[in-house]
């Protein structure tokens, strides 16, 4: 019975750590850019876009499709970096065990 109590206690501790980490990830930001820095995107590790900055030089050529591609690339990279950061943090807490519904 003691082992079961220890297991339940450890699960509670892990749950608290994960909840705290999720709150921190909602506030931690990552940045990605494309086009040599012409488009920059800041996102949280919870994959919310915080800002998009476009260098006015990116508009000079008038190539809307290129600008759209640059924005899309930077957004996808920011989301990827945020997700990878979140995955690393969860893995550090869970010892690499995948827990459904955590991220």
C-alpha positions in Angstrom: 0.0 0.0 0.0 2.9 2.3 0.7 4.2 2.0 -2.9 0.7 3.1 -4.2 0.7 6.1 -1.9 4.2 7.1 -3.1 3.1 6.7 -6.7 0.0 8.9 -6.2 2.1 11.5 -4.4 4.7 11.5 -7.3 1.9 11.8 -9.8 0.6 14.9 -7.9 4.0 16.5 -7.8 4.4 15.8 -11.6 1.0 17.3 -12.3 1.9 20.5 -10.4 5.2 20.8 -12.2 3.4 20.4 -15.6 0.8 23.0 -14.7 3.5 25.5 -13.7 5.5 24.7 -16.8 2.4 25.2 -19.0 1.9 28.6 -17.5 5.5 29.6 -18.1 5.3 28.4 -21.7 2.3 30.6 -22.2 4.5 33.6 -21.3 7.8 32.5 -22.9 8.4 33.8 -26.4 10.5 32.6 -29.3 11.4 34.4 -32.5 11.8 33.3 -36.0 12.6 35.1 -39.2 12.7 34.6 -43.0 14.0 36.4 -46.0 17.2 37.3 -44.2 15.3 39.0 -41.4 12.9 40.9 -43.5 10.0 39.1 -41.7 10.2 38.4 -38.0 7.6 36.6 -36.0 7.4 36.3 -32.2 5.2 33.6 -30.7 4.7 32.0 -27.3 5.7 28.4 -26.7 1.9 27.7 -26.5 1.9 28.7 -30.2 0.1 32.0 -30.0 1.5 34.6 -32.4 2.5 37.8 -30.4 3.8 39.9 -33.3 4.8 40.0 -36.9 7.3 42.6 -38.1 7.8 43.3 -41.8 10.8 45.3 -43.0 9.6 48.0 -45.4 12.2 46.8 -47.9 10.1 43.6 -48.3 7.4 45.7 -49.9 9.6 47.5 -52.4 9.5 44.8 -55.1 5.7 44.6 -55.0 5.9 40.8 -55.0 2.9 39.9 -52.8 3.3 36.2 -53.2 6.9 36.3 -52.0 5.9 38.4 -49.0 3.1 35.9 -48.2 5.6 33.0 -48.4 8.0 34.9 -46.1 5.3 35.5 -43.5 4.1 31.9 -43.7 7.7 30.5 -43.4 8.4 32.7 -40.4 5.1 31.8 -38.6 5.6 28.1 -39.2 9.2 28.3 -37.9 8.1 30.2 -34.8 5.4 27.7 -34.1 7.9 24.8 -34.6 10.4 26.3 -32.2 7.7 26.9 -29.6 6.5 23.4 -29.9 10.0 22.0 -29.7 10.7 24.1 -26.6 7.4 22.9 -25.0 8.3 19.2 -25.9 11.7 19.5 -24.2 10.3 21.0 -21.1 7.6 18.3 -20.8 10.1 15.6 -21.5 12.4 16.9 -18.7 9.5 16.7 -16.2 8.1 13.3 -17.3 11.4 11.6 -18.0 10.5 11.3 -21.7 7.1 9.6 -21.1 4.5 10.8 -23.5 1.4 11.9 -21.7 -1.7 12.4 -23.9 -3.3 15.8 -23.6 -0.3 17.6 -22.1 0.6 19.6 -25.2 
